[in-house]
Amino acid sequence: MTKMKKRNVKIGLVLAAAVLLWVVSTAFYRDLSASSSETYKGLKLFSDVIERVEKNYVDPVDTKELIEKGIQGMVQSLDPHSALMPPAAFKELQVDTQGEFGGIGIVITMKNNLLVVISPIEDTPAHKAGVKTGDIIVKVDGKSTKGMPLWEAVNKMRGPKGTSVIITVMRQGSPAPIDFTLVRDIIPVESVRFFSLKPGYGYIRVTNFNVHTADSLKEALEQMEAKEKPLKGLVVDLRDNPGGLLQQAVEVSDLFLDEGEIVSIKGRQGQHTKRYRATANSAKRSYPIVVLINGGSASASEIVAGALQDHHRAVILGTTSFGKGSVQTVETLRDGYGLRFTIARYYTPSGRSIQAQGIVPDIVVTARQIDPEPSDKGIHAVKEKDLINHLEAEPDVSKDAKQKITPPAKEEKKPEVPDTPGRYGPLTIEGLQSDNQVMRALEIIISYQILQKAKD
């Protein structure tokens, strides 16, 4: 075959690839106007870049990986909560909302590009082996976690019950890395835990919003309400609760409200605009409630706090919440991939946008603990408004309009020391009594009861 013929074949292959891409794109973007030529120019540019990189880059490239990263970059440029999820990450997202999974029992976060243990969950393999809050996981089964996405690290540590995994941690005060060989077990995600602060005064901690949360909360309330001494007041702890399922947030709010709007969502498409309203409860809950929030309270937590605050059903105490007031949907793509993207904003019953604003507490009380772990300081320093590409509170807000938005109430300029380890560790009266925010909430409820009696 002559050089000219070879060149023609190559050109033909490139054109065929471009035509194929155009056909696939036409099917995928069927809702786009046919006159949207800029879109198709962009797709052609995308194919040109892939062709040149694949052919001329200094090292061989994986075309599939290149395309995946290109799509990931495109989606992530929209806002911090939109992403293309590879099959493993998509599977983990589905597991997270189901209430249990096979794993070692630790809550982790990514801080300064390090994989940090927030807390071991009580009575799990990690807790029994001695993994501690603040441990930095540097290896999983011998593979470095440097540059590893959080979902990938989670995926490596989860697995079938009875299988083992080795995690290597660096610990403050330890001269060398520590290896833990852990046998995986079924880890139940208890999203609701409750305790009696004193006779007649209850405490409920909600750590996340999974498929069982509303039912578990209802059961906890019924148990406390059925005691010999009637329930006089309740502390609902939503601190460090990252959120979860929207429907569960609505159902949890509905347990304390008999009428009115709970939350509304507004998107660009009509099907993404909806109002959720409360329904009458068979059990009448007229006792006073204090809800605790902090910088780690996000999304579904903010829906509950905002609804109860706007209906004057609860006093909100703590520090301003995270400010994630956007709604994401997850759609299944081919080959096990998932696409998570933002479709709407949340609004409280009074019409406030949570997005990049957060819920401002009625009473500001910063956390204070005895001998907090140094590694815990500043975990919640970053809020939604600090994230790159975050959405504004309202769509299409001009610069002039943004300047007129009333800023949230100023809080004390003290570093917040979150007591996240308590979210997943043992729930004891001693631990709650050392928690100044819980004790302040209890004082408010008792004071309210005293004032009610004085008024009568």
Buried (B, 14 or more C-beta within 10 A) or exposed (E): EEEEEEEEEEEEEBEEEBEEBEEEBEEEEEEEEEEEEEEBEEBBEBBEEBBEEEEEEEEEEEEEEBEBEBBBEEBBEEBBBBBBBBEBBBBBBEBBBEBEBBBBBBBBBEBEEBBBBBBBBBEBBBBBBEBBBBBBBBBBEEEEBEEBEBBBBBBBBBBEEEEEBEBBBBBEEEEEEBEBEBEBBEBBBBBBBBBBBEEBBBBBBBBBBBBBBBEBBBEBBEEBBEEEEEBBBBBBBBBBBBBBBBBBBBBBBBBBBEEEBBBBBBBEEEEBEBEBBBEEBEEEBEBBBBBBBBBBBBBBBBBBBBBBBBBEBBBBBBBBBBBBBBBBEEEEEEEEBBBBBBBBBBBBBEEBBBBBBBBBBBEBBBBBBEEBBEBBEBBBEEBBBEBEEBBBBBEEEEEEEEEEBEEBEEBEEEEBBBBBBBBBBEBEEEBBEBBBBBBBBBEBBBEBBEEEEEEE
